Amino acid sequence: MARTAVPAPAAPGAAGRLGVTVIVPTYCRPDQLADCLDGLVRQTLAPAQVIVTVRDTDPESAEIAHRYDGALPMQIVQIEVPGQVAAINRGMDHARGDIVAITDDDAVPHPDWVERIEGWYRTDPRIGGVGGRDHVYHDGVPETGERRVVGRLQWFGRVIGNHHLGVGPAQDVDVLKGANWSFRRAAITGQRLNTRLRGSGAQVRNEVDFCLRLSRRGWRLVYDPMVAVDHFPAVRFDIDQRGSDHFHPLAQENATYNDTVALMAHFNPANRMVFAAWAFLVGTCEFPGAVQWARLALGGDPHAGAKLRATLRGRLAGMRDWRESPA
């Protein structure tokens, strides 16, 4: 599908304003959570509701959230199940706004984040999701680079992200990023993140699965680089750690499984065959097939063989199970 620029969001104005619920799932990052909530306090358009979902084993984060009672229309929702999927789903269950915006506890929304999100939904009733750029910082230093191709699913199964480097005018996309995404509540009525996805923490690729489901139902997804948050990737408390130095075979298998389930459910039969051939023969550096495995091995990656084996296990399991995923 061709990607073209889309019209600018509606101009600010009180008439016809939509209520925005913000969900912040958190786990054991109290300092980062405080920074995130400070960012929500500074919004030029106040959110109608702020939901912080907190694990029952994390009283320190709950205490931080309680400190913002009064400064924000705060609702603290306790959950007993681990993982981002359960946390976001529980937040969606309690959302009352016309729009449901979601950001991570290690991200700080720019002051006009809520206002820009709200404006987009007033431009076109077909817009079901809006997201934007997450400016990623490593040890206080912003990651640099610019990409104009963002959030695209290629016909053979490669997902192009680049949400953290997107520039240029707003565009329709296939996939938004979980650090900075939002939905029209009418679009997600009866829809939740896929609880069959694997993992106990980040549950990688949950955004791909959810966004593609909305696209199949006819909703537009818009990426606007000006809808921005500053993202300070924090330590994860499960096997799915960031960076090549933290390879774990089960985390690799889980991420591949989630990717496969999402794409197999989205593609038609012919594309599924193409995707399977490409995934096993070529793949990507993240989910290697034979060609990418050879490239990684020749490049000296000590995990190349283990990464290939874990990826193949995830692909095979996902191709077996995808029919059990939500429509």
Legacy VTK file of the C-alpha trace (Angstrom):
# vtk DataFile Version 3.0
C-alpha trace
ASCII
DATASET POLYDATA
POINTS 327 float
0.000 0.000 0.000
1.420 3.401 -0.951
2.242 5.792 1.850
1.215 9.399 1.318
1.139 12.425 3.563
-2.121 12.985 5.377
-3.838 16.261 6.303
-2.759 18.096 9.433
-4.717 17.538 12.649
-7.603 19.754 13.659
-6.667 23.130 15.055
-6.934 23.618 18.818
-10.252 24.764 20.131
-12.637 23.816 22.877
-15.558 22.985 20.589
-15.988 19.278 20.062
-13.046 18.262 22.226
-12.642 14.534 22.800
-11.752 13.129 26.189
-8.348 11.409 26.323
-7.546 8.572 28.710
-3.820 7.934 29.176
-2.659 4.471 30.246
0.789 3.986 31.760
1.683 0.355 32.526
4.508 0.245 35.066
6.672 -2.256 36.871
9.503 -1.516 39.308
10.572 1.796 37.761
9.358 4.343 40.316
11.773 7.123 39.340
10.999 6.801 35.647
7.281 6.639 36.413
7.518 9.933 38.283
9.186 11.557 35.264
6.440 10.219 33.001
3.677 11.529 35.249
5.439 14.899 35.519
5.208 15.027 31.728
1.476 14.405 31.885
1.050 17.191 34.458
2.645 19.618 31.985
0.260 18.844 29.087
-1.265 21.773 27.202
-4.483 19.746 27.015
-5.140 17.925 30.265
-6.039 14.239 29.957
-9.537 13.348 31.103
-8.258 10.244 32.903
-4.846 8.793 33.756
-4.676 5.065 34.498
-1.510 3.600 35.989
-1.542 -0.192 36.004
0.658 -1.554 38.789
1.644 -5.097 39.683
0.527 -6.280 43.122
4.194 -6.990 43.925
5.279 -3.396 43.253
4.047 -1.163 46.104
6.746 1.473 45.481
5.369 2.320 42.038
1.843 2.432 43.439
3.020 4.925 46.069
4.540 7.147 43.373
1.287 7.109 41.413
-0.717 8.007 44.538
1.378 11.166 44.941
-0.192 12.523 41.739
-3.766 12.310 43.006
-5.154 15.806 42.510
-2.468 16.896 40.049
-3.875 14.362 37.578
-7.259 12.613 37.253
-5.531 9.505 38.543
-6.829 5.953 38.709
-4.480 3.243 39.973
-5.356 -0.262 38.815
-3.647 -3.228 40.410
-2.945 -6.356 38.372
-1.803 -9.801 39.434
-0.713 -11.154 36.026
2.773 -10.378 34.669
3.396 -8.905 31.235
2.643 -5.797 29.222
-0.338 -7.341 27.458
-2.241 -7.956 30.692
-1.350 -4.495 32.003
-2.562 -2.645 28.918
-5.685 -4.774 28.609
-6.615 -4.040 32.222
-6.121 -0.349 31.574
-8.347 -0.509 28.494
-11.032 -2.176 30.585
-11.136 0.913 32.840
-10.768 3.585 30.138
-13.637 6.081 29.845
-12.237 8.581 27.328
-13.137 8.843 23.665
-9.441 8.236 22.963
-7.106 5.807 24.725
-3.450 6.901 24.609
-0.697 4.616 25.893
2.922 5.311 26.752
5.651 3.490 28.665
6.725 4.310 32.196
10.229 5.110 30.882
8.913 7.692 28.411
8.120 11.373 28.976
5.429 12.863 26.693
6.157 16.241 25.136
3.866 18.984 26.518
1.594 19.002 23.450
1.364 15.179 23.196
-2.249 14.837 24.348
-3.367 17.894 22.385
-1.847 16.664 19.130
-3.303 13.181 19.571
-6.762 14.554 20.283
-6.628 16.832 17.252
-5.998 13.974 14.860
-9.138 12.079 15.812
-11.302 15.070 14.963
-10.025 15.162 11.364
-11.443 11.845 10.167
-13.811 9.367 11.859
-11.974 6.547 10.042
-8.802 7.156 12.065
-8.614 4.343 14.601
-5.042 4.810 15.801
-2.467 7.600 16.094
1.154 7.335 17.152
4.362 9.241 16.814
8.067 9.487 17.369
9.791 8.281 20.510
13.078 10.162 20.775
15.358 7.487 22.235
18.082 8.487 24.699
21.049 6.317 25.707
22.810 7.535 28.868
21.321 10.957 28.281
22.432 11.160 24.640
19.705 11.172 21.961
19.928 8.627 19.172
20.387 10.379 15.839
19.203 9.587 12.340
16.227 10.240 10.094
13.901 7.844 8.324
10.920 8.594 6.108
9.722 4.992 5.827
8.051 4.169 9.139
5.703 1.483 10.440
5.387 -0.414 7.180
4.617 -4.080 6.590
6.145 -5.281 3.331
4.248 -7.804 1.232
6.642 -10.655 2.025
6.579 -10.149 5.792
9.319 -7.739 6.783
8.155 -5.154 9.313
9.916 -1.793 9.090
9.828 0.113 12.373
11.862 3.347 12.510
9.270 5.002 14.756
12.096 6.507 16.828
13.664 8.148 13.758
10.627 9.173 11.700
10.671 12.578 10.007
8.603 14.423 7.450
4.842 14.870 7.187
2.364 12.577 8.904
1.576 9.371 7.037
-0.706 6.375 7.125
1.105 3.304 8.471
0.521 -0.371 9.183
2.074 -0.495 12.656
2.478 1.898 15.592
4.947 1.560 18.479
3.886 0.764 22.024
5.921 3.530 23.643
3.715 6.082 21.886
0.377 4.927 20.499
-3.302 5.741 20.892
-6.674 4.470 19.721
-10.196 5.668 19.214
-12.133 3.824 21.910
-14.853 2.948 19.406
-12.199 1.174 17.312
-11.063 -1.059 20.153
-14.495 -1.930 21.540
-14.388 -5.677 22.028
-10.690 -5.712 21.040
-7.753 -6.312 23.355
-4.093 -7.191 22.984
-3.552 -10.856 22.193
-3.236 -12.828 25.432
-1.851 -15.815 23.517
1.383 -13.975 22.779
4.407 -15.390 24.520
6.606 -13.753 27.130
6.215 -12.617 30.705
7.385 -9.021 30.346
7.571 -6.919 27.195
5.856 -9.564 25.020
7.615 -8.296 21.931
5.551 -7.608 18.765
2.251 -7.174 20.600
1.887 -3.854 18.733
2.237 -5.567 15.348
-0.501 -8.052 16.174
-2.921 -5.436 17.527
-2.377 -2.825 14.806
-2.774 -5.313 11.973
-6.049 -6.498 13.470
-7.368 -2.924 13.477
-6.234 -2.445 9.890
-8.123 -5.563 8.810
-11.257 -4.048 10.307
-10.852 -0.963 8.107
-9.388 1.576 10.546
-6.699 4.056 9.512
-3.488 4.274 11.530
-1.568 7.569 11.407
2.058 8.221 12.361
2.922 11.865 13.070
6.522 12.624 14.151
5.241 15.673 16.040
3.237 13.430 18.383
6.351 12.867 20.443
7.722 11.416 23.641
11.262 11.245 24.992
12.102 7.593 25.600
14.749 6.506 28.115
14.838 2.689 27.691
15.066 1.209 31.175
16.038 -2.210 32.446
13.473 -4.937 31.821
12.776 -7.460 34.552
12.448 -10.569 32.414
14.523 -12.552 29.931
13.748 -10.136 27.088
16.582 -7.679 27.619
17.484 -4.972 25.126
20.671 -5.123 23.078
22.717 -7.821 21.378
24.772 -8.416 24.529
21.721 -9.838 26.310
20.765 -12.674 23.954
18.492 -15.311 25.477
17.267 -18.212 23.321
13.797 -18.369 24.894
13.313 -14.611 24.497
14.309 -14.968 20.831
11.904 -17.854 20.341
9.054 -15.971 22.027
9.574 -12.812 19.959
9.705 -14.837 16.737
6.570 -16.726 17.716
4.688 -13.460 18.317
5.880 -11.998 15.027
4.837 -15.133 13.140
1.383 -15.358 14.722
0.652 -11.706 13.874
1.740 -11.955 10.244
0.221 -15.341 9.459
-3.138 -14.127 10.772
-2.908 -10.980 8.658
-1.802 -12.385 5.301
-3.892 -14.143 2.689
-2.944 -17.729 1.739
-0.599 -16.704 -1.082
1.239 -14.177 1.092
1.555 -16.759 3.859
3.471 -19.024 1.505
5.737 -16.174 0.415
6.284 -15.129 4.023
7.190 -18.671 5.105
9.715 -19.054 2.271
11.286 -15.653 2.947
11.371 -16.172 6.734
13.198 -19.499 6.548
15.500 -18.714 3.617
16.340 -15.043 4.262
14.822 -13.388 7.337
16.262 -10.333 9.066
19.099 -9.715 11.500
16.462 -9.730 14.243
14.747 -12.940 13.043
17.353 -14.641 10.845
16.737 -17.203 8.152
19.585 -19.026 6.409
20.972 -15.988 4.555
20.910 -13.675 7.557
22.390 -16.410 9.761
25.362 -16.657 7.365
25.802 -12.889 7.436
25.714 -12.828 11.238
28.152 -15.725 11.495
30.591 -14.168 9.032
30.305 -10.918 10.977
31.466 -12.665 14.135
28.183 -12.788 16.052
28.802 -15.444 18.754
25.052 -16.072 19.045
24.400 -16.582 15.315
23.754 -20.326 15.527
21.678 -20.147 18.697
19.704 -17.230 17.278
18.889 -19.187 14.121
17.776 -22.265 16.057
15.565 -20.245 18.407
14.093 -18.333 15.467
13.245 -21.543 13.621
11.520 -22.932 16.722
9.464 -19.748 17.049
8.549 -19.701 13.363
7.391 -23.316 13.351
5.342 -22.897 16.530
3.758 -19.671 15.276
2.831 -21.242 11.954
1.190 -24.051 13.873
-0.770 -21.840 16.295
-1.755 -18.691 14.367
-5.312 -19.822 13.665
-6.024 -19.702 17.417
-5.284 -15.951 17.571
-8.000 -13.247 17.632
-9.542 -12.371 14.271
LINES 1 328
327 0 1 2 3 4 5 6 7 8 9 10 11 12 13 14 15 16 17 18 19 20 21 22 23 24 25 26 27 28 29 30 31 32 33 34 35 36 37 38 39 40 41 42 43 44 45 46 47 48 49 50 51 52 53 54 55 56 57 58 59 60 61 62 63 64 65 66 67 68 69 70 71 72 73 74 75 76 77 78 79 80 81 82 83 84 85 86 87 88 89 90 91 92 93 94 95 96 97 98 99 100 101 102 103 104 105 106 107 108 109 110 111 112 113 114 115 116 117 118 119 120 121 122 123 124 125 126 127 128 129 130 131 132 133 134 135 136 137 138 139 140 141 142 143 144 145 146 147 148 149 150 151 152 153 154 155 156 157 158 159 160 161 162 163 164 165 166 167 168 169 170 171 172 173 174 175 176 177 178 179 180 181 182 183 184 185 186 187 188 189 190 191 192 193 194 195 196 197 198 199 200 201 202 203 204 205 206 207 208 209 210 211 212 213 214 215 216 217 218 219 220 221 222 223 224 225 226 227 228 229 230 231 232 233 234 235 236 237 238 239 240 241 242 243 244 245 246 247 248 249 250 251 252 253 254 255 256 257 258 259 260 261 262 263 264 265 266 267 268 269 270 271 272 273 274 275 276 277 278 279 280 281 282 283 284 285 286 287 288 289 290 291 292 293 294 295 296 297 298 299 300 301 302 303 304 305 306 307 308 309 310 311 312 313 314 315 316 317 318 319 320 321 322 323 324 325 326
